[in-house]
Amino acid sequence: MLVAVATFLALATSAEAYCFPVPDTAATHYGDNNLGHTLCLQDELVQSTNQRAQRQLLDQTLSQLQRDLQQQNLLMQQVQSQMALDQF
């Protein structure tokens, strides 16, 4: 569990690519920058999508752990109640 949280935090704080357009020239046929910018934006989209998927997985894992903990606490209360009744 701690590994999942640490991994998530490391990925969430990693530097994202910054895509900025640079003017093309006639020498590049006015197309190289558009391709580079498009590929950079695609990489940012992939990173963002991966981070969202990891956040969703982490949220699901945390929710499941919370449900398990609540169930465990309920069972513990039931056992304690039964033990208290058995003493009388």
Biopython code that builds the backbone (N, CA, C, O; Angstrom):
import numpy as np
from Bio.PDB.StructureBuilder import StructureBuilder

atoms = [
    (1, "MET", "N", (0.822, -1.191, 0.000)),
    (1, "MET", "CA", (0.000, 0.000, 0.000)),
    (1, "MET", "C", (0.864, 1.252, 0.000)),
    (1, "MET", "O", (0.617, 2.180, -0.770)),
    (2, "LEU", "N", (1.867, 1.280, 0.853)),
    (2, "LEU", "CA", (2.748, 2.442, 0.910)),
    (2, "LEU", "C", (3.513, 2.613, -0.390)),
    (2, "LEU", "O", (3.792, 3.735, -0.813)),
    (3, "VAL", "N", (3.851, 1.501, -1.021)),
    (3, "VAL", "CA", (4.558, 1.572, -2.299)),
    (3, "VAL", "C", (3.663, 2.226, -3.351)),
    (3, "VAL", "O", (4.129, 3.036, -4.152)),
    (4, "ALA", "N", (2.384, 1.872, -3.346)),
    (4, "ALA", "CA", (1.452, 2.450, -4.308)),
    (4, "ALA", "C", (1.320, 3.952, -4.094)),
    (4, "ALA", "O", (1.297, 4.719, -5.057)),
    (5, "VAL", "N", (1.234, 4.370, -2.843)),
    (5, "VAL", "CA", (1.119, 5.804, -2.539)),
    (5, "VAL", "C", (2.391, 6.530, -2.951)),
    (5, "VAL", "O", (2.325, 7.604, -3.549)),
    (6, "ALA", "N", (3.544, 5.959, -2.638)),
    (6, "ALA", "CA", (4.809, 6.590, -2.987)),
    (6, "ALA", "C", (4.968, 6.700, -4.504)),
    (6, "ALA", "O", (5.431, 7.719, -5.015)),
    (7, "THR", "N", (4.583, 5.649, -5.212)),
    (7, "THR", "CA", (4.664, 5.669, -6.667)),
    (7, "THR", "C", (3.749, 6.735, -7.235)),
    (7, "THR", "O", (4.132, 7.485, -8.132)),
    (8, "PHE", "N", (2.539, 6.796, -6.706)),
    (8, "PHE", "CA", (1.586, 7.799, -7.179)),
    (8, "PHE", "C", (2.127, 9.205, -6.960)),
    (8, "PHE", "O", (2.065, 10.041, -7.861)),
    (9, "LEU", "N", (2.651, 9.469, -5.780)),
    (9, "LEU", "CA", (3.158, 10.806, -5.490)),
    (9, "LEU", "C", (4.351, 11.155, -6.372)),
    (9, "LEU", "O", (4.490, 12.299, -6.803)),
    (10, "ALA", "N", (5.201, 10.186, -6.639)),
    (10, "ALA", "CA", (6.353, 10.440, -7.500)),
    (10, "ALA", "C", (5.906, 10.774, -8.916)),
    (10, "ALA", "O", (6.461, 11.671, -9.549)),
    (11, "LEU", "N", (4.914, 10.064, -9.408)),
    (11, "LEU", "CA", (4.432, 10.329, -10.757)),
    (11, "LEU", "C", (3.652, 11.630, -10.831)),
    (11, "LEU", "O", (3.734, 12.351, -11.825)),
    (12, "ALA", "N", (2.901, 11.930, -9.791)),
    (12, "ALA", "CA", (2.086, 13.137, -9.797)),
    (12, "ALA", "C", (2.941, 14.394, -9.744)),
    (12, "ALA", "O", (2.531, 15.445, -10.236)),
    (13, "THR", "N", (4.122, 14.295, -9.151)),
    (13, "THR", "CA", (4.977, 15.467, -9.024)),
    (13, "THR", "C", (6.063, 15.523, -10.091)),
    (13, "THR", "O", (6.870, 16.452, -10.108)),
    (14, "SER", "N", (6.087, 14.530, -10.984)),
    (14, "SER", "CA", (7.114, 14.543, -12.016)),
    (14, "SER", "C", (6.876, 15.704, -12.968)),
    (14, "SER", "O", (5.751, 16.166, -13.155)),
    (15, "ALA", "N", (7.946, 16.151, -13.550)),
    (15, "ALA", "CA", (7.844, 17.295, -14.454)),
    (15, "ALA", "C", (7.123, 16.879, -15.732)),
    (15, "ALA", "O", (7.413, 15.839, -16.324)),
    (16, "GLU", "N", (6.194, 17.706, -16.128)),
    (16, "GLU", "CA", (5.477, 17.450, -17.365)),
    (16, "GLU", "C", (6.154, 18.222, -18.489)),
    (16, "GLU", "O", (6.781, 19.257, -18.261)),
    (17, "ALA", "N", (6.020, 17.712, -19.684)),
    (17, "ALA", "CA", (6.586, 18.399, -20.837)),
    (17, "ALA", "C", (5.867, 19.730, -21.028)),
    (17, "ALA", "O", (4.664, 19.848, -20.797)),
    (18, "TYR", "N", (6.614, 20.698, -21.442)),
    (18, "TYR", "CA", (6.005, 21.992, -21.740)),
    (18, "TYR", "C", (6.140, 22.202, -23.238)),
    (18, "TYR", "O", (7.244, 22.330, -23.767)),
    (19, "CYS", "N", (5.023, 22.234, -23.896)),
    (19, "CYS", "CA", (5.009, 22.354, -25.353)),
    (19, "CYS", "C", (4.754, 23.793, -25.749)),
    (19, "CYS", "O", (3.717, 24.362, -25.407)),
    (20, "PHE", "N", (5.668, 24.367, -26.449)),
    (20, "PHE", "CA", (5.494, 25.728, -26.917)),
    (20, "PHE", "C", (5.854, 25.787, -28.402)),
    (20, "PHE", "O", (6.820, 25.161, -28.837)),
    (21, "PRO", "N", (5.095, 26.518, -29.150)),
    (21, "PRO", "CA", (5.385, 26.615, -30.581)),
    (21, "PRO", "C", (6.576, 27.524, -30.853)),
    (21, "PRO", "O", (6.763, 28.556, -30.210)),
    (22, "VAL", "N", (7.352, 27.114, -31.803)),
    (22, "VAL", "CA", (8.495, 27.912, -32.244)),
    (22, "VAL", "C", (8.234, 28.252, -33.708)),
    (22, "VAL", "O", (7.841, 27.381, -34.484)),
    (23, "PRO", "N", (8.445, 29.486, -34.083)),
    (23, "PRO", "CA", (8.156, 29.849, -35.473)),
    (23, "PRO", "C", (8.948, 29.001, -36.468)),
    (23, "PRO", "O", (10.151, 28.793, -36.313)),
    (24, "ASP", "N", (8.250, 28.523, -37.482)),
    (24, "ASP", "CA", (8.907, 27.792, -38.562)),
    (24, "ASP", "C", (9.470, 28.776, -39.570)),
    (24, "ASP", "O", (9.139, 29.961, -39.582)),
    (25, "THR", "N", (10.312, 28.247, -40.391)),
    (25, "THR", "CA", (10.887, 29.062, -41.457)),
    (25, "THR", "C", (10.636, 28.380, -42.785)),
    (25, "THR", "O", (10.157, 27.247, -42.839)),
    (26, "ALA", "N", (10.957, 29.067, -43.826)),
    (26, "ALA", "CA", (10.805, 28.480, -45.159)),
    (26, "ALA", "C", (11.719, 27.265, -45.298)),
    (26, "ALA", "O", (11.397, 26.327, -46.026)),
    (27, "ALA", "N", (12.856, 27.280, -44.602)),
    (27, "ALA", "CA", (13.795, 26.162, -44.685)),
    (27, "ALA", "C", (13.184, 24.868, -44.139)),
    (27, "ALA", "O", (13.539, 23.774, -44.578)),
    (28, "THR", "N", (12.276, 24.998, -43.191)),
    (28, "THR", "CA", (11.625, 23.803, -42.628)),
    (28, "THR", "C", (10.295, 23.520, -43.307)),
    (28, "THR", "O", (9.550, 22.627, -42.903)),
    (29, "HIS", "N", (10.011, 24.293, -44.341)),
    (29, "HIS", "CA", (8.765, 24.139, -45.097)),
    (29, "HIS", "C", (7.545, 24.361, -44.209)),
    (29, "HIS", "O", (6.463, 23.843, -44.484)),
    (30, "TYR", "N", (7.729, 25.127, -43.152)),
    (30, "TYR", "CA", (6.642, 25.522, -42.265)),
    (30, "TYR", "C", (5.857, 24.320, -41.705)),
    (30, "TYR", "O", (4.672, 24.446, -41.396)),
    (31, "GLY", "N", (6.501, 23.186, -41.579)),
    (31, "GLY", "CA", (5.798, 22.002, -41.089)),
    (31, "GLY", "C", (6.481, 21.302, -39.938)),
    (31, "GLY", "O", (5.823, 20.601, -39.171)),
    (32, "ASP", "N", (7.784, 21.472, -39.796)),
    (32, "ASP", "CA", (8.502, 20.741, -38.753)),
    (32, "ASP", "C", (8.023, 21.116, -37.358)),
    (32, "ASP", "O", (7.851, 20.246, -36.504)),
    (33, "ASN", "N", (7.807, 22.405, -37.124)),
    (33, "ASN", "CA", (7.374, 22.840, -35.807)),
    (33, "ASN", "C", (5.994, 22.293, -35.466)),
    (33, "ASN", "O", (5.752, 21.878, -34.333)),
    (34, "ASN", "N", (5.098, 22.291, -36.432)),
    (34, "ASN", "CA", (3.759, 21.766, -36.171)),
    (34, "ASN", "C", (3.810, 20.303, -35.773)),
    (34, "ASN", "O", (3.097, 19.877, -34.865)),
    (35, "LEU", "N", (4.647, 19.535, -36.445)),
    (35, "LEU", "CA", (4.774, 18.118, -36.105)),
    (35, "LEU", "C", (5.367, 17.948, -34.709)),
    (35, "LEU", "O", (4.866, 17.163, -33.904)),
    (36, "GLY", "N", (6.432, 18.686, -34.433)),
    (36, "GLY", "CA", (7.063, 18.597, -33.111)),
    (36, "GLY", "C", (6.111, 19.016, -32.007)),
    (36, "GLY", "O", (6.052, 18.379, -30.955)),
    (37, "HIS", "N", (5.368, 20.082, -32.243)),
    (37, "HIS", "CA", (4.416, 20.571, -31.252)),
    (37, "HIS", "C", (3.294, 19.559, -31.042)),
    (37, "HIS", "O", (2.875, 19.316, -29.910)),
    (38, "THR", "N", (2.815, 18.977, -32.122)),
    (38, "THR", "CA", (1.753, 17.967, -32.028)),
    (38, "THR", "C", (2.230, 16.747, -31.252)),
    (38, "THR", "O", (1.500, 16.223, -30.412)),
    (39, "LEU", "N", (3.442, 16.296, -31.523)),
    (39, "LEU", "CA", (3.984, 15.136, -30.798)),
    (39, "LEU", "C", (4.186, 15.448, -29.318)),
    (39, "LEU", "O", (3.961, 14.596, -28.458)),
    (40, "CYS", "N", (4.608, 16.665, -29.034)),
    (40, "CYS", "CA", (4.778, 17.071, -27.639)),
    (40, "CYS", "C", (3.433, 17.087, -26.921)),
    (40, "CYS", "O", (3.321, 16.608, -25.793)),
    (41, "LEU", "N", (2.411, 17.638, -27.576)),
    (41, "LEU", "CA", (1.074, 17.646, -26.977)),
    (41, "LEU", "C", (0.542, 16.223, -26.779)),
    (41, "LEU", "O", (-0.130, 15.935, -25.788)),
    (42, "GLN", "N", (0.845, 15.354, -27.716)),
    (42, "GLN", "CA", (0.425, 13.957, -27.580)),
    (42, "GLN", "C", (1.095, 13.320, -26.364)),
    (42, "GLN", "O", (0.449, 12.592, -25.610)),
    (43, "ASP", "N", (2.374, 13.590, -26.172)),
    (43, "ASP", "CA", (3.077, 13.059, -24.995)),
    (43, "ASP", "C", (2.458, 13.584, -23.707)),
    (43, "ASP", "O", (2.299, 12.834, -22.744)),
    (44, "GLU", "N", (2.106, 14.865, -23.684)),
    (44, "GLU", "CA", (1.455, 15.425, -22.494)),
    (44, "GLU", "C", (0.122, 14.754, -22.237)),
    (44, "GLU", "O", (-0.227, 14.479, -21.089)),
    (45, "LEU", "N", (-0.623, 14.488, -23.292)),
    (45, "LEU", "CA", (-1.912, 13.815, -23.145)),
    (45, "LEU", "C", (-1.737, 12.405, -22.604)),
    (45, "LEU", "O", (-2.503, 11.967, -21.746)),
    (46, "VAL", "N", (-0.743, 11.698, -23.096)),
    (46, "VAL", "CA", (-0.467, 10.340, -22.603)),
    (46, "VAL", "C", (-0.101, 10.390, -21.120)),
    (46, "VAL", "O", (-0.594, 9.585, -20.330)),
    (47, "GLN", "N", (0.759, 11.327, -20.746)),
    (47, "GLN", "CA", (1.145, 11.454, -19.336)),
    (47, "GLN", "C", (-0.059, 11.768, -18.468)),
    (47, "GLN", "O", (-0.238, 11.172, -17.406)),
    (48, "SER", "N", (-0.871, 12.691, -18.911)),
    (48, "SER", "CA", (-2.056, 13.080, -18.146)),
    (48, "SER", "C", (-3.022, 11.913, -17.999)),
    (48, "SER", "O", (-3.573, 11.689, -16.921)),
    (49, "THR", "N", (-3.227, 11.172, -19.076)),
    (49, "THR", "CA", (-4.123, 10.017, -19.045)),
    (49, "THR", "C", (-3.591, 8.947, -18.101)),
    (49, "THR", "O", (-4.352, 8.352, -17.337)),
    (50, "ASN", "N", (-2.301, 8.705, -18.154)),
    (50, "ASN", "CA", (-1.695, 7.714, -17.250)),
    (50, "ASN", "C", (-1.828, 8.137, -15.797)),
    (50, "ASN", "O", (-2.116, 7.310, -14.931)),
    (51, "GLN", "N", (-1.621, 9.417, -15.525)),
    (51, "GLN", "CA", (-1.750, 9.901, -14.151)),
    (51, "GLN", "C", (-3.181, 9.771, -13.652)),
    (51, "GLN", "O", (-3.407, 9.397, -12.501)),
    (52, "ARG", "N", (-4.144, 10.073, -14.505)),
    (52, "ARG", "CA", (-5.543, 9.919, -14.108)),
    (52, "ARG", "C", (-5.879, 8.462, -13.824)),
    (52, "ARG", "O", (-6.583, 8.158, -12.862)),
    (53, "ALA", "N", (-5.378, 7.571, -14.656)),
    (53, "ALA", "CA", (-5.632, 6.143, -14.445)),
    (53, "ALA", "C", (-5.009, 5.682, -13.134)),
    (53, "ALA", "O", (-5.610, 4.897, -12.401)),
    (54, "GLN", "N", (-3.815, 6.162, -12.838)),
    (54, "GLN", "CA", (-3.164, 5.789, -11.589)),
    (54, "GLN", "C", (-3.895, 6.377, -10.387)),
    (54, "GLN", "O", (-4.019, 5.723, -9.351)),
    (55, "ARG", "N", (-4.374, 7.604, -10.525)),
    (55, "ARG", "CA", (-5.159, 8.202, -9.434)),
    (55, "ARG", "C", (-6.433, 7.412, -9.193)),
    (55, "ARG", "O", (-6.820, 7.177, -8.049)),
    (56, "GLN", "N", (-7.082, 7.003, -10.274)),
    (56, "GLN", "CA", (-8.316, 6.226, -10.141)),
    (56, "GLN", "C", (-8.021, 4.888, -9.465)),
    (56, "GLN", "O", (-8.772, 4.456, -8.591)),
    (57, "LEU", "N", (-6.946, 4.240, -9.862)),
    (57, "LEU", "CA", (-6.575, 2.971, -9.237)),
    (57, "LEU", "C", (-6.256, 3.168, -7.763)),
    (57, "LEU", "O", (-6.654, 2.359, -6.924)),
    (58, "LEU", "N", (-5.545, 4.232, -7.449)),
    (58, "LEU", "CA", (-5.222, 4.521, -6.053)),
    (58, "LEU", "C", (-6.482, 4.810, -5.249)),
    (58, "LEU", "O", (-6.625, 4.335, -4.122)),
    (59, "ASP", "N", (-7.399, 5.591, -5.825)),
    (59, "ASP", "CA", (-8.666, 5.876, -5.139)),
    (59, "ASP", "C", (-9.458, 4.597, -4.898)),
    (59, "ASP", "O", (-10.034, 4.413, -3.826)),
    (60, "GLN", "N", (-9.489, 3.716, -5.890)),
    (60, "GLN", "CA", (-10.190, 2.442, -5.727)),
    (60, "GLN", "C", (-9.546, 1.599, -4.629)),
    (60, "GLN", "O", (-10.238, 0.988, -3.815)),
    (61, "THR", "N", (-8.232, 1.577, -4.617)),
    (61, "THR", "CA", (-7.513, 0.800, -3.610)),
    (61, "THR", "C", (-7.777, 1.360, -2.215)),
    (61, "THR", "O", (-8.024, 0.603, -1.276)),
    (62, "LEU", "N", (-7.726, 2.682, -2.080)),
    (62, "LEU", "CA", (-7.988, 3.303, -0.783)),
    (62, "LEU", "C", (-9.423, 3.054, -0.326)),
    (62, "LEU", "O", (-9.669, 2.802, 0.854)),
    (63, "SER", "N", (-10.359, 3.123, -1.252)),
    (63, "SER", "CA", (-11.761, 2.855, -0.911)),
    (63, "SER", "C", (-11.938, 1.422, -0.429)),
    (63, "SER", "O", (-12.640, 1.169, 0.550)),
    (64, "GLN", "N", (-11.300, 0.494, -1.120)),
    (64, "GLN", "CA", (-11.394, -0.909, -0.714)),
    (64, "GLN", "C", (-10.770, -1.115, 0.665)),
    (64, "GLN", "O", (-11.313, -1.848, 1.491)),
    (65, "LEU", "N", (-9.637, -0.473, 0.912)),
    (65, "LEU", "CA", (-8.990, -0.586, 2.223)),
    (65, "LEU", "C", (-9.880, 0.002, 3.324)),
    (65, "LEU", "O", (-9.954, -0.548, 4.423)),
    (66, "GLN", "N", (-10.549, 1.112, 3.030)),
    (66, "GLN", "CA", (-11.451, 1.711, 4.011)),
    (66, "GLN", "C", (-12.626, 0.788, 4.303)),
    (66, "GLN", "O", (-13.025, 0.634, 5.457)),
    (67, "ARG", "N", (-13.184, 0.170, 3.256)),
    (67, "ARG", "CA", (-14.289, -0.773, 3.472)),
    (67, "ARG", "C", (-13.824, -1.982, 4.275)),
    (67, "ARG", "O", (-14.531, -2.458, 5.163)),
    (68, "ASP", "N", (-12.632, -2.475, 3.956)),
    (68, "ASP", "CA", (-12.090, -3.614, 4.695)),
    (68, "ASP", "C", (-11.865, -3.262, 6.161)),
    (68, "ASP", "O", (-12.152, -4.063, 7.050)),
    (69, "LEU", "N", (-11.353, -2.068, 6.406)),
    (69, "LEU", "CA", (-11.108, -1.632, 7.773)),
    (69, "LEU", "C", (-12.419, -1.484, 8.540)),
    (69, "LEU", "O", (-12.507, -1.878, 9.702)),
    (70, "GLN", "N", (-13.442, -0.915, 7.891)),
    (70, "GLN", "CA", (-14.742, -0.784, 8.543)),
    (70, "GLN", "C", (-15.329, -2.154, 8.866)),
    (70, "GLN", "O", (-15.892, -2.361, 9.941)),
    (71, "GLN", "N", (-15.192, -3.077, 7.935)),
    (71, "GLN", "CA", (-15.695, -4.429, 8.168)),
    (71, "GLN", "C", (-14.929, -5.101, 9.305)),
    (71, "GLN", "O", (-15.519, -5.782, 10.143)),
    (72, "GLN", "N", (-13.640, -4.908, 9.328)),
    (72, "GLN", "CA", (-12.827, -5.485, 10.395)),
    (72, "GLN", "C", (-13.218, -4.886, 11.747)),
    (72, "GLN", "O", (-13.317, -5.612, 12.737)),
    (73, "ASN", "N", (-13.437, -3.587, 11.799)),
    (73, "ASN", "CA", (-13.856, -2.946, 13.048)),
    (73, "ASN", "C", (-15.210, -3.462, 13.507)),
    (73, "ASN", "O", (-15.418, -3.685, 14.699)),
    (74, "LEU", "N", (-16.128, -3.652, 12.574)),
    (74, "LEU", "CA", (-17.445, -4.183, 12.907)),
    (74, "LEU", "C", (-17.330, -5.602, 13.465)),
    (74, "LEU", "O", (-17.968, -5.938, 14.462)),
    (75, "LEU", "N", (-16.523, -6.417, 12.825)),
    (75, "LEU", "CA", (-16.325, -7.784, 13.319)),
    (75, "LEU", "C", (-15.680, -7.787, 14.705)),
    (75, "LEU", "O", (-16.022, -8.601, 15.564)),
    (76, "MET", "N", (-14.747, -6.869, 14.902)),
    (76, "MET", "CA", (-14.076, -6.773, 16.200)),
    (76, "MET", "C", (-15.079, -6.379, 17.283)),
    (76, "MET", "O", (-15.041, -6.914, 18.391)),
    (77, "GLN", "N", (-15.973, -5.448, 16.966)),
    (77, "GLN", "CA", (-17.004, -5.052, 17.933)),
    (77, "GLN", "C", (-17.938, -6.217, 18.239)),
    (77, "GLN", "O", (-18.344, -6.403, 19.386)),
    (78, "GLN", "N", (-18.278, -6.996, 17.227)),
    (78, "GLN", "CA", (-19.150, -8.140, 17.434)),
    (78, "GLN", "C", (-18.472, -9.182, 18.328)),
    (78, "GLN", "O", (-19.108, -9.768, 19.205)),
    (79, "VAL", "N", (-17.202, -9.402, 18.099)),
    (79, "VAL", "CA", (-16.458, -10.358, 18.929)),
    (79, "VAL", "C", (-16.374, -9.861, 20.365)),
    (79, "VAL", "O", (-16.564, -10.634, 21.304)),
    (80, "GLN", "N", (-16.092, -8.583, 20.537)),
    (80, "GLN", "CA", (-16.002, -8.027, 21.886)),
    (80, "GLN", "C", (-17.350, -8.099, 22.603)),
    (80, "GLN", "O", (-17.411, -8.390, 23.797)),
    (81, "SER", "N", (-18.423, -7.832, 21.869)),
    (81, "SER", "CA", (-19.760, -7.921, 22.466)),
    (81, "SER", "C", (-20.068, -9.354, 22.877)),
    (81, "SER", "O", (-20.612, -9.595, 23.955)),
    (82, "GLN", "N", (-19.723, -10.293, 22.024)),
    (82, "GLN", "CA", (-19.977, -11.701, 22.337)),
    (82, "GLN", "C", (-19.141, -12.147, 23.531)),
    (82, "GLN", "O", (-19.617, -12.902, 24.378)),
    (83, "MET", "N", (-17.894, -11.679, 23.598)),
    (83, "MET", "CA", (-17.029, -12.043, 24.723)),
    (83, "MET", "C", (-17.591, -11.466, 26.024)),
    (83, "MET", "O", (-17.554, -12.117, 27.069)),
    (84, "ALA", "N", (-18.111, -10.239, 25.947)),
    (84, "ALA", "CA", (-18.689, -9.616, 27.141)),
    (84, "ALA", "C", (-19.931, -10.386, 27.598)),
    (84, "ALA", "O", (-20.141, -10.555, 28.799)),
    (85, "LEU", "N", (-20.746, -10.849, 26.668)),
    (85, "LEU", "CA", (-21.939, -11.623, 27.023)),
    (85, "LEU", "C", (-21.560, -12.985, 27.575)),
    (85, "LEU", "O", (-22.235, -13.498, 28.468)),
    (86, "ASP", "N", (-20.502, -13.573, 27.066)),
    (86, "ASP", "CA", (-20.080, -14.897, 27.542)),
    (86, "ASP", "C", (-19.534, -14.844, 28.954)),
    (86, "ASP", "O", (-19.539, -15.864, 29.642)),
    (87, "GLN", "N", (-19.061, -13.690, 29.414)),
    (87, "GLN", "CA", (-18.516, -13.565, 30.759)),
    (87, "GLN", "C", (-19.631, -13.575, 31.797)),
    (87, "GLN", "O", (-19.389, -13.904, 32.959)),
    (88, "PHE", "N", (-20.838, -13.221, 31.397)),
    (88, "PHE", "CA", (-21.940, -13.175, 32.356)),
    (88, "PHE", "C", (-22.638, -14.453, 32.408)),
    (88, "PHE", "O", (-23.598, -14.602, 33.163)),
]
sb = StructureBuilder()
sb.init_structure("model")
sb.init_model(0)
sb.init_chain("A")
sb.init_seg("    ")
for serial, (resi, resn, name, xyz) in enumerate(atoms, 1):
    if name == "N":
        sb.init_residue(resn, " ", resi, " ")
    sb.init_atom(name, np.array(xyz, "f"), 0.0, 1.0, " ", f" {name:<3s}", serial, name[0])
structure = sb.get_structure()
